Amino acid sequence: MLKTHNTLVIIILICCFGLTSFGQERPKVGLVLSGGGAAGLAHIGVIKVIEEAGIPIDYIGGTSMGSIVGAMHALGYSSDEMAKLIIEQDWEALLSDQVPRRDLTFEVKEDLEKYFYAFPISRKGIELPSGLVAGHNIINMLAGYTWDAYDIRDFSDLPIPFICIGTDIETGKEVVLDSGILHDALRASMAIPTAFTAVDVDDKLMIDGGLINNFPAEHVKLMGADIIIGIDVQANLRKKNELNSMVSILKQALTLVREDENERNRELCDILIRPRTEDAHTLSFGMVDDIIKNGELKAREQWDELKALGDNLKRMYPNQPKVSIPRRKIDSLFIRELRFTGLERISQKDILSIINLPFPAWLSPEQITEGLRHAFGTNYFNRISYQLDPVEDGVRLTIRAEEKGNEVANIGLHFDNLFNASLMLNANIRNLWKRGDRLSFDFTLGENPHFGTSYFFLTHKKQNYGIRTEYDRLIAYEYLNGNKISSYVYHNVIGDIILRTTYRDEFAVSMGLQAEFASVAPSISVFDIAAFNSRMLNYYAEFKKDNFNKVPYPTRGEKVDINMKLINNFTDDGIIPGIIIHYRHQIALELGKKLSFQPSVNMGFAFSDSIPYPYRSYVGGLGYYHHAVFPFIGMNYMERAGNHAFVLRGDLQYNYKGNHYFMWRNNIAQSFDKIGEMIDMSELIFGTGLTYGFASPVGPIEATLMISNNTWKPGLFVNIGYWIR
């Protein structure tokens, strides 16, 4: 009966307009879209049905996710175009400000393989941001979506007049955003407190408009709408028996603040559609398909009302249908002028070399976004975005940078059932003496402590040069038939002068001069072994390649590390030279949507009359604690040792669901003192293991059940977090 009643009301309303306004414009239809995070993508499904019903839309107002969908429709995007863009979007990367690994600098890649969280520090102490995510990816996505409106500053000049709602966090009042830069207004409207940083728009610090007005029907009516269609994806207030957790009570409390306003706005709607996908919440972007389809299904339940409205408007006003608005598609713009804002610590020259775009030139939004992604990948910025302004014979591109502070700290954690827990800390101080320099301190606290410091200069040609010192203390073991019989304490101190050049953030070539001191002393041993020291002066060259698509659990790309070192070991008998070669190579091959294969090779060769302890090759264990250790599935850590060694391995990796993985790992290895022993098949070691892995926010969490022909004793190895080297 309710549907029939609403349909009659709409027909009577249209007829009244027709009788009193004969020959004049038809009544205006407004569309109101509520906020709701991922649940708000149901708006797209409802809009699809509205299009089919032939209903012209004259005004649009929205909040948060409703503002994004509303603005796109106001620009002329059809429901099908919006659905395609939304479904293809990588929401996990978008909402976490992830940058594709290929766009990260080598330094940042190395940091991300040890540390899971970075935060700024100052003389006042640790500075926490205003939100977990600065929104670099989101603001540039929105800039691309609204590229067609680059020259529009009054939102009433859009193909369909549009407004959205923000909240002034200083005054606690709602702000109607109806002018300015469109993508900035949308970013402000969806700045969920604590999740996203606040946005400065027109000297107002703005957060999500949903805090005050999540369903702005009244404002759409004030725009001039005579008939209002409302799409409200907000959940109803929970009943007493549903308020049984801290989260549910917090959500209820936030909803209560605006519920009276919501009810008033719902009463203004002539047609109210309330889609709600079961189990969908603010961040359910993995359910995009279901949410959009649910919106469509819910709208079809009210098809009679929608169709009646569309048919009657067309019948009463045949000459003014205005059902669809053609979208002004602009693929590229001629960038004549270039401007920067927010740069204090980094020069324009350096940014231009990183962005690597031609100026002046015709550029697309994809090209600009890619260039800014490279700049963001340096980890120098909280956010770097852009705006476009018309100028004579072209467009001015303004690159808007929000730099990170000079001091940044990183934190990492690692645990395994061999060496227990380790805490990794890092501090970086930039621009200490001149622009582009970087002073770093690294600390690892645990059974294998590490301290390192480095001071590097970065030129605009992607060259690094500087000095580095490191200290390591490592516990090593000796085994007999798989059982520990001795333990040793190894100390290593090095100092380097290094020159490094990177290319396309994928290749790096380094060379350096290194002074090294190493000592080994038995801790517990069944043998009478005296401590001994090594003093060395080394020359080395290193080549690295890293284009893995992700870490951990890559599915595409390769990682190469080739190190050649000429050592000069100072002994009582004089200087003993030697040549050390280490070669590590891992490839990730995608075999299917969930299946990948990762073959790898690790090899070490040492040529000298007397091989210092740090440069023998050690086989065994799953982790990286030292440059001379080659992991091997099925053996204890550093269980085999020789002047030379190789490990050939193949991992079959299956992505079970989300961030959950299963891996079947197989390897063979050989450890030997003379090159001629390399082909001695009787000494080959075979190992296999099954691993469950989870890509968590703090790094990989893994449990591996393994065995080898070394002792045929099964073993279990558990590790949490990234490795400390």
DOKE-538412 format. One record per residue (C-alpha): residue in three letters; x, y, z negated. Coordinates in steps of 0.25 Angstrom, whole numbers, plus 5000, padded with zeros to 4 digits. Layout:
BEGIN
 rest east north   up
  ALA    X     Y    Z
...
//
This chain:
BEGIN
 rest east north   up
  MET 5000  5000 5000
  LEU 5012  5009 4997
  LYS 5017  5008 5011
  THR 5004  5011 5017
  HIS 5002  5023 5008
  ASN 5015  5029 5011
  THR 5013  5027 5026
  LEU 4999  5034 5025
  VAL 5006  5046 5018
  ILE 5017  5047 5029
  ILE 5006  5047 5040
  ILE 4998  5057 5033
  LEU 5010  5066 5031
  ILE 5014  5066 5045
  CYS 5000  5068 5050
  CYS 4999  5080 5041
  PHE 5012  5086 5047
  GLY 5006  5083 5061
  LEU 4993  5090 5058
  THR 4999  5102 5051
  SER 5011  5104 5060
  PHE 5007  5100 5074
  GLY 5017  5103 5084
  GLN 5028  5106 5074
  GLU 5039  5097 5069
  ARG 5037  5084 5063
  PRO 5038  5082 5048
  LYS 5053  5080 5044
  VAL 5058  5066 5038
  GLY 5068  5066 5028
  LEU 5077  5053 5024
  VAL 5082  5052 5010
  LEU 5093  5042 5007
  SER 5097  5038 4992
  GLY 5110  5035 4987
  GLY 5114  5021 4983
  GLY 5128  5017 4987
  ALA 5128  5005 4996
  ALA 5113  5003 4994
  GLY 5111  5016 5001
  LEU 5115  5009 5014
  ALA 5101  5004 5015
  HIS 5097  5018 5020
  ILE 5103  5013 5033
  GLY 5093  5002 5034
  VAL 5081  5011 5031
  ILE 5086  5021 5041
  LYS 5086  5010 5052
  VAL 5071  5008 5049
  ILE 5068  5023 5049
  GLU 5074  5024 5063
  GLU 5066  5012 5068
  ALA 5053  5019 5062
  GLY 5056  5031 5071
  ILE 5057  5041 5059
  PRO 5064  5054 5062
  ILE 5073  5059 5050
  ASP 5075  5074 5048
  TYR 5082  5075 5035
  ILE 5091  5066 5027
  GLY 5096  5066 5013
  GLY 5104  5056 5005
  THR 5113  5054 4993
  SER 5126  5045 4992
  MET 5124  5034 5002
  GLY 5111  5040 5007
  SER 5119  5052 5010
  ILE 5129  5044 5019
  VAL 5118  5036 5027
  GLY 5109  5049 5027
  ALA 5120  5057 5033
  MET 5124  5047 5044
  HIS 5109  5046 5048
  ALA 5108  5061 5048
  LEU 5120  5061 5058
  GLY 5113  5052 5067
  TYR 5118  5038 5063
  SER 5108  5027 5066
  SER 5105  5017 5055
  ASP 5112  5006 5064
  GLU 5125  5016 5065
  MET 5125  5018 5050
  ALA 5123  5003 5047
  LYS 5135  4999 5057
  LEU 5144  5009 5050
  ILE 5140  5005 5036
  ILE 5141  4990 5038
  GLU 5155  4992 5045
  GLN 5161  5000 5034
  ASP 5171  4994 5024
  TRP 5164  4999 5011
  GLU 5174  4993 5002
  ALA 5186  5001 5008
  LEU 5177  5013 5010
  LEU 5172  5014 4995
  SER 5186  5010 4989
  ASP 5194  5020 4998
  GLN 5202  5009 5004
  VAL 5211  5012 5015
  PRO 5214  5001 5026
  ARG 5227  4995 5021
  ARG 5233  4998 5035
  ASP 5232  5013 5032
  LEU 5239  5012 5019
  THR 5254  5017 5018
  PHE 5264  5006 5014
  GLU 5266  5012 5000
  VAL 5251  5012 4997
  LYS 5250  4997 5003
  GLU 5260  4993 4993
  ASP 5254  5000 4981
  LEU 5240  4994 4984
  GLU 5246  4980 4984
  LYS 5250  4983 4969
  TYR 5241  4993 4963
  PHE 5226  4993 4963
  TYR 5222  5007 4958
  ALA 5229  5021 4959
  PHE 5226  5033 4952
  PRO 5231  5047 4951
  ILE 5240  5052 4939
  SER 5244  5066 4934
  ARG 5250  5073 4923
  LYS 5236  5071 4916
  GLY 5237  5056 4918
  ILE 5228  5047 4926
  GLU 5218  5054 4935
  LEU 5206  5046 4938
  PRO 5198  5050 4951
  SER 5184  5055 4951
  GLY 5180  5042 4958
  LEU 5185  5029 4961
  VAL 5185  5031 4976
  ALA 5189  5045 4982
  GLY 5181  5041 4995
  HIS 5192  5043 5005
  ASN 5185  5032 5014
  ILE 5171  5037 5012
  ILE 5173  5051 5015
  ASN 5180  5048 5028
  MET 5170  5038 5032
  LEU 5159  5048 5029
  ALA 5167  5058 5038
  GLY 5167  5048 5049
  TYR 5152  5045 5048
  THR 5149  5060 5048
  TRP 5159  5064 5059
  ASP 5148  5068 5068
  ALA 5144  5079 5059
  TYR 5158  5085 5057
  ASP 5153  5099 5061
  ILE 5141  5099 5053
  ARG 5141  5106 5039
  ASP 5126  5108 5037
  PHE 5119  5094 5036
  SER 5106  5100 5041
  ASP 5113  5100 5054
  LEU 5115  5085 5055
  PRO 5106  5078 5065
  ILE 5097  5075 5053
  PRO 5099  5085 5041
  PHE 5105  5079 5029
  ILE 5108  5081 5015
  CYS 5115  5073 5004
  ILE 5116  5074 4989
  GLY 5128  5075 4980
  THR 5130  5078 4965
  ASP 5139  5090 4960
  ILE 5146  5082 4949
  GLU 5150  5096 4942
  THR 5135  5100 4940
  GLY 5128  5087 4941
  LYS 5119  5093 4952
  GLU 5115  5087 4965
  VAL 5120  5094 4978
  VAL 5113  5093 4991
  LEU 5124  5092 5002
  ASP 5118  5098 5015
  SER 5131  5104 5021
  GLY 5146  5103 5022
  ILE 5154  5091 5027
  LEU 5145  5079 5028
  HIS 5154  5068 5024
  ASP 5158  5076 5011
  ALA 5144  5077 5007
  LEU 5141  5062 5009
  ARG 5154  5059 5001
  ALA 5149  5068 4990
  SER 5135  5062 4990
  MET 5140  5048 4988
  ALA 5152  5051 4978
  ILE 5147  5040 4968
  PRO 5153  5045 4954
  THR 5166  5037 4950
  ALA 5165  5029 4962
  PHE 5169  5040 4972
  THR 5176  5053 4969
  ALA 5168  5066 4968
  VAL 5168  5075 4981
  ASP 5170  5090 4982
  VAL 5160  5096 4991
  ASP 5158  5111 4992
  ASP 5165  5113 4978
  LYS 5156  5103 4972
  LEU 5161  5090 4966
  MET 5151  5080 4971
  ILE 5147  5066 4968
  ASP 5136  5056 4972
  GLY 5123  5063 4974
  GLY 5115  5051 4969
  LEU 5119  5055 4955
  ILE 5108  5066 4956
  ASN 5100  5064 4968
  ASN 5101  5050 4975
  PHE 5088  5052 4983
  PRO 5087  5066 4989
  ALA 5073  5066 4995
  GLU 5070  5080 4989
  HIS 5081  5086 4996
  VAL 5077  5080 5009
  LYS 5063  5085 5007
  LEU 5069  5099 5005
  MET 5077  5097 5019
  GLY 5063  5097 5025
  ALA 5058  5083 5025
  ASP 5043  5081 5026
  ILE 5044  5066 5025
  ILE 5055  5059 5017
  ILE 5060  5044 5019
  GLY 5068  5040 5007
  ILE 5078  5028 5006
  ASP 5081  5026 4991
  VAL 5091  5014 4988
  GLN 5092  5017 4974
  ALA 5088  5006 4964
  ASN 5076  5007 4955
  LEU 5079  5009 4940
  ARG 5082  4996 4933
  LYS 5073  4990 4923
  LYS 5077  4987 4909
  ASN 5081  4973 4911
  GLU 5090  4977 4923
  LEU 5098  4987 4914
  ASN 5107  4976 4908
  SER 5121  4981 4912
  MET 5130  4993 4911
  VAL 5129  4995 4926
  SER 5114  4994 4927
  ILE 5112  5004 4916
  LEU 5122  5014 4922
  LYS 5115  5013 4935
  GLN 5102  5015 4929
  ALA 5107  5027 4921
  LEU 5112  5034 4934
  THR 5099  5031 4941
  LEU 5090  5037 4930
  VAL 5097  5050 4931
  ARG 5092  5052 4945
  GLU 5079  5043 4945
  ASP 5069  5055 4943
  GLU 5076  5062 4955
  ASN 5075  5049 4963
  GLU 5060  5047 4960
  ARG 5057  5062 4964
  ASN 5064  5060 4977
  ARG 5057  5046 4980
  GLU 5044  5053 4978
  LEU 5047  5063 4990
  CYS 5049  5051 5000
  ASP 5038  5048 5009
  ILE 5044  5035 5012
  LEU 5054  5029 5002
  ILE 5062  5016 5005
  ARG 5070  5010 4994
  PRO 5079  4999 4999
  ARG 5087  4991 4989
  THR 5097  4980 4992
  GLU 5098  4969 4981
  ASP 5111  4969 4975
  ALA 5116  4982 4982
  HIS 5122  4993 4974
  THR 5130  5005 4976
  LEU 5143  4998 4981
  SER 5136  4986 4989
  PHE 5143  4989 5002
  GLY 5145  4975 5005
  MET 5130  4974 5006
  VAL 5129  4985 5017
  ASP 5121  4976 5027
  ASP 5111  4971 5017
  ILE 5109  4985 5012
  ILE 5106  4991 5025
  LYS 5097  4979 5029
  ASN 5089  4980 5016
  GLY 5087  4995 5019
  GLU 5081  4992 5032
  LEU 5072  4981 5026
  LYS 5067  4990 5015
  ALA 5063  5001 5025
  ARG 5056  4990 5034
  GLU 5047  4988 5022
  GLN 5042  5002 5024
  TRP 5042  5001 5039
  ASP 5027  5005 5040
  GLU 5030  5019 5033
  LEU 5042  5022 5041
  LYS 5036  5018 5054
  ALA 5023  5026 5051
  LEU 5032  5038 5049
  GLY 5040  5036 5061
  ASP 5028  5034 5070
  ASN 5019  5045 5065
  LEU 5030  5055 5066
  LYS 5033  5051 5080
  ARG 5017  5051 5083
  MET 5015  5065 5077
  TYR 5028  5071 5082
  PRO 5031  5064 5095
  ASN 5040  5075 5100
  GLN 5049  5076 5087
  PRO 5054  5062 5084
  LYS 5068  5064 5080
  VAL 5070  5050 5076
  SER 5084  5048 5079
  ILE 5096  5058 5078
  PRO 5107  5056 5089
  ARG 5120  5056 5082
  ARG 5131  5065 5086
  LYS 5142  5056 5088
  ILE 5156  5062 5088
  ASP 5167  5052 5090
  SER 5179  5062 5089
  LEU 5183  5076 5087
  PHE 5194  5085 5091
  ILE 5202  5088 5079
  ARG 5208  5102 5082
  GLU 5212  5106 5068
  LEU 5218  5099 5056
  ARG 5217  5104 5042
  PHE 5221  5097 5028
  THR 5215  5100 5014
  GLY 5220  5094 5001
  LEU 5234  5092 5005
  GLU 5244  5096 4994
  ARG 5254  5084 4992
  ILE 5254  5078 5006
  SER 5258  5087 5018
  GLN 5249  5088 5031
  LYS 5261  5083 5039
  ASP 5261  5070 5031
  ILE 5246  5068 5032
  LEU 5246  5070 5047
  SER 5256  5059 5049
  ILE 5248  5050 5040
  ILE 5235  5053 5047
  ASN 5242  5052 5061
  LEU 5231  5058 5069
  PRO 5233  5068 5081
  PHE 5229  5082 5080
  PRO 5222  5089 5087
  ALA 5215  5077 5093
  TRP 5201  5070 5095
  LEU 5199  5062 5082
  SER 5188  5052 5078
  PRO 5184  5050 5063
  GLU 5190  5036 5063
  GLN 5204  5042 5067
  ILE 5203  5053 5056
  THR 5198  5043 5046
  GLU 5210  5033 5049
  GLY 5220  5045 5048
  LEU 5215  5049 5034
  ARG 5215  5034 5030
  HIS 5230  5033 5033
  ALA 5232  5046 5024
  PHE 5223  5040 5013
  GLY 5231  5027 5014
  THR 5244  5035 5009
  ASN 5237  5035 4995
  TYR 5240  5050 4995
  PHE 5225  5054 4995
  ASN 5212  5052 4986
  ARG 5205  5055 4999
  ILE 5207  5061 5013
  SER 5196  5065 5021
  TYR 5192  5075 5032
  GLN 5182  5085 5038
  LEU 5180  5091 5052
  ASP 5176  5105 5055
  PRO 5173  5111 5069
  VAL 5184  5121 5074
  GLU 5185  5127 5088
  ASP 5187  5116 5099
  GLY 5188  5105 5089
  VAL 5187  5101 5074
  ARG 5196  5103 5062
  LEU 5199  5091 5054
  THR 5202  5093 5039
  ILE 5209  5082 5032
  ARG 5205  5083 5017
  ALA 5215  5077 5008
  GLU 5213  5074 4993
  GLU 5227  5070 4988
  LYS 5230  5061 4977
  GLY 5239  5066 4966
  ASN 5254  5065 4966
  GLU 5254  5054 4955
  VAL 5246  5041 4958
  ALA 5247  5029 4949
  ASN 5244  5014 4953
  ILE 5240  5002 4945
  GLY 5240  4988 4947
  LEU 5239  4975 4940
  HIS 5244  4961 4942
  PHE 5242  4947 4935
  ASP 5246  4933 4938
  ASN 5248  4921 4930
  LEU 5263  4921 4931
  PHE 5267  4935 4926
  ASN 5254  4939 4920
  ALA 5250  4954 4921
  SER 5257  4966 4927
  LEU 5253  4980 4928
  MET 5257  4989 4940
  LEU 5258  5004 4939
  ASN 5263  5014 4949
  ALA 5264  5029 4949
  ASN 5266  5037 4962
  ILE 5270  5052 4962
  ARG 5270  5059 4975
  ASN 5276  5072 4980
  LEU 5285  5073 4968
  TRP 5296  5080 4975
  LYS 5291  5082 4989
  ARG 5279  5078 4997
  GLY 5278  5064 5001
  ASP 5287  5058 4990
  ARG 5282  5047 4980
  LEU 5288  5043 4967
  SER 5283  5030 4962
  PHE 5284  5021 4949
  ASP 5279  5007 4948
  PHE 5278  4999 4936
  THR 5274  4984 4934
  LEU 5272  4980 4920
  GLY 5271  4965 4917
  GLU 5280  4953 4917
  ASN 5287  4957 4929
  PRO 5289  4972 4927
  HIS 5293  4982 4938
  PHE 5296  4996 4939
  GLY 5299  5004 4952
  THR 5300  5019 4956
  SER 5302  5025 4969
  TYR 5303  5039 4976
  PHE 5299  5040 4990
  PHE 5298  5051 5001
  LEU 5287  5049 5012
  THR 5289  5057 5025
  HIS 5278  5060 5035
  LYS 5284  5049 5044
  LYS 5281  5038 5034
  GLN 5295  5036 5029
  ASN 5298  5034 5014
  TYR 5311  5035 5008
  GLY 5315  5035 4993
  ILE 5320  5027 4982
  ARG 5315  5016 4973
  THR 5319  5008 4961
  GLU 5313  4996 4955
  TYR 5314  4987 4943
  ASP 5308  4973 4942
  ARG 5309  4962 4931
  LEU 5304  4949 4936
  ILE 5302  4935 4929
  ALA 5307  4924 4938
  TYR 5306  4909 4935
  GLU 5313  4896 4939
  TYR 5305  4883 4941
  LEU 5308  4868 4940
  ASN 5297  4859 4946
  GLY 5287  4871 4945
  ASN 5290  4874 4930
  LYS 5297  4886 4925
  ILE 5311  4883 4920
  SER 5317  4897 4919
  SER 5313  4912 4919
  TYR 5322  4924 4923
  VAL 5320  4939 4922
  TYR 5324  4946 4934
  HIS 5327  4961 4934
  ASN 5328  4969 4947
  VAL 5331  4984 4949
  ILE 5332  4991 4963
  GLY 5334  5005 4968
  ASP 5331  5008 4983
  ILE 5332  5019 4993
  ILE 5322  5017 5003
  LEU 5317  5022 5017
  ARG 5304  5017 5022
  THR 5296  5020 5035
  THR 5282  5015 5037
  TYR 5274  5014 5050
  ARG 5259  5015 5051
  ASP 5258  5011 5036
  GLU 5260  4996 5041
  PHE 5275  4995 5043
  ALA 5286  5000 5033
  VAL 5301  4999 5035
  SER 5311  5002 5024
  MET 5326  5002 5021
  GLY 5333  5004 5009
  LEU 5345  5004 5000
  GLN 5343  4996 4987
  ALA 5351  4994 4974
  GLU 5347  4982 4966
  PHE 5350  4976 4952
  ALA 5344  4962 4948
  SER 5346  4954 4936
  VAL 5341  4940 4933
  ALA 5341  4934 4919
  PRO 5336  4921 4914
  SER 5324  4922 4904
  ILE 5321  4907 4901
  SER 5330  4897 4908
  VAL 5334  4882 4907
  PHE 5347  4886 4914
  ASP 5358  4894 4909
  ILE 5358  4906 4919
  ALA 5365  4919 4917
  ALA 5358  4932 4921
  PHE 5364  4939 4933
  ASN 5363  4952 4940
  SER 5363  4957 4955
  ARG 5367  4971 4959
  MET 5363  4974 4974
  LEU 5363  4985 4984
  ASN 5354  4982 4995
  TYR 5350  4987 5009
  TYR 5336  4983 5014
  ALA 5326  4985 5025
  GLU 5311  4981 5024
  PHE 5300  4980 5034
  LYS 5286  4980 5030
  LYS 5272  4978 5037
  ASP 5259  4978 5030
  ASN 5246  4979 5038
  PHE 5237  4970 5029
  ASN 5223  4974 5030
  LYS 5221  4972 5014
  VAL 5228  4967 5002
  PRO 5226  4958 4996
  TYR 5220  4947 5005
  PRO 5223  4953 5019
  THR 5217  4948 5031
  ARG 5224  4955 5042
  GLY 5238  4961 5044
  GLU 5252  4957 5039
  LYS 5262  4961 5029
  VAL 5277  4960 5032
  ASP 5289  4963 5023
  ILE 5303  4961 5028
  ASN 5315  4965 5019
  MET 5330  4964 5023
  LYS 5340  4967 5012
  LEU 5355  4968 5012
  ILE 5359  4966 4997
  ASN 5373  4968 4991
  ASN 5374  4961 4978
  PHE 5385  4966 4969
  THR 5391  4955 4961
  ASP 5404  4952 4954
  ASP 5410  4946 4966
  GLY 5406  4958 4975
  ILE 5395  4962 4984
  ILE 5387  4950 4989
  PRO 5378  4955 5001
  GLY 5366  4948 5005
  ILE 5354  4949 5015
  ILE 5339  4947 5010
  ILE 5328  4945 5019
  HIS 5313  4945 5015
  TYR 5302  4943 5024
  ARG 5287  4943 5020
  HIS 5276  4942 5031
  GLN 5261  4940 5028
  ILE 5250  4940 5039
  ALA 5235  4941 5037
  LEU 5226  4935 5048
  GLU 5211  4936 5048
  LEU 5205  4923 5052
  GLY 5190  4927 5050
  LYS 5182  4936 5042
  LYS 5186  4930 5029
  LEU 5198  4921 5032
  SER 5212  4926 5034
  PHE 5226  4919 5035
  GLN 5239  4925 5029
  PRO 5252  4918 5033
  SER 5264  4924 5027
  VAL 5279  4922 5026
  ASN 5289  4926 5015
  MET 5304  4924 5017
  GLY 5317  4928 5010
  PHE 5331  4926 5014
  ALA 5343  4929 5006
  PHE 5357  4929 5012
  SER 5369  4931 5002
  ASP 5380  4924 4995
  SER 5373  4927 4982
  ILE 5358  4929 4982
  PRO 5354  4939 4971
  TYR 5342  4934 4963
  PRO 5332  4944 4968
  TYR 5335  4940 4982
  ARG 5333  4925 4982
  SER 5319  4921 4987
  TYR 5309  4915 4977
  VAL 5296  4907 4981
  GLY 5284  4905 4973
  GLY 5272  4912 4966
  LEU 5261  4920 4972
  GLY 5266  4935 4969
  TYR 5276  4945 4972
  TYR 5285  4949 4961
  HIS 5298  4950 4968
  HIS 5303  4953 4983
  ALA 5310  4939 4983
  VAL 5298  4931 4979
  PHE 5290  4924 4989
  PRO 5276  4919 4985
  PHE 5272  4905 4986
  ILE 5259  4898 4984
  GLY 5261  4886 4975
  MET 5274  4889 4967
  ASN 5278  4897 4955
  TYR 5283  4911 4956
  MET 5298  4911 4961
  GLU 5298  4895 4960
  ARG 5308  4893 4972
  ALA 5320  4902 4975
  GLY 5331  4902 4986
  ASN 5339  4911 4994
  HIS 5328  4910 5005
  ALA 5314  4907 5005
  PHE 5301  4907 5014
  VAL 5286  4906 5011
  LEU 5276  4903 5022
  ARG 5262  4905 5018
  GLY 5248  4905 5024
  ASP 5235  4910 5016
  LEU 5221  4907 5021
  GLN 5213  4918 5015
  TYR 5198  4918 5014
  ASN 5189  4930 5010
  TYR 5178  4923 5002
  LYS 5170  4935 4998
  GLY 5173  4950 4996
  ASN 5187  4950 4989
  HIS 5187  4936 4986
  TYR 5198  4927 4994
  PHE 5202  4913 4994
  MET 5216  4909 5000
  TRP 5223  4896 5004
  ARG 5238  4899 5003
  ASN 5249  4889 5008
  ASN 5264  4892 5009
  ILE 5277  4885 5011
  ALA 5290  4890 5006
  GLN 5305  4887 5006
  SER 5316  4892 4997
  PHE 5330  4889 5000
  ASP 5344  4894 4998
  LYS 5350  4891 5012
  ILE 5344  4895 5025
  GLY 5346  4880 5030
  GLU 5336  4876 5019
  MET 5325  4884 5025
  ILE 5320  4872 5034
  ASP 5321  4861 5023
  MET 5307  4856 5023
  SER 5309  4848 5011
  GLU 5310  4861 5002
  LEU 5297  4867 5008
  ILE 5287  4871 4998
  PHE 5272  4871 5001
  GLY 5261  4878 4993
  THR 5246  4880 4994
  GLY 5236  4888 4985
  LEU 5222  4893 4985
  THR 5219  4907 4980
  TYR 5207  4915 4976
  GLY 5209  4930 4978
  PHE 5201  4942 4974
  ALA 5204  4956 4979
  SER 5201  4964 4967
  PRO 5203  4979 4965
  VAL 5216  4976 4957
  GLY 5221  4967 4967
  PRO 5220  4952 4971
  ILE 5215  4942 4960
  GLU 5220  4928 4964
  ALA 5221  4914 4959
  THR 5229  4904 4967
  LEU 5229  4889 4965
  MET 5242  4883 4971
  ILE 5252  4872 4973
  SER 5264  4868 4980
  ASN 5273  4856 4983
  ASN 5284  4863 4974
  THR 5278  4856 4962
  TRP 5264  4852 4966
  LYS 5259  4859 4953
  PRO 5246  4868 4956
  GLY 5247  4882 4951
  LEU 5237  4893 4949
  PHE 5241  4908 4951
  VAL 5233  4920 4947
  ASN 5236  4934 4951
  ILE 5228  4947 4949
  GLY 5232  4960 4956
  TYR 5242  4964 4966
  TRP 5257  4959 4964
  ILE 5267  4968 4957
  ARG 5277  4968 4969
//
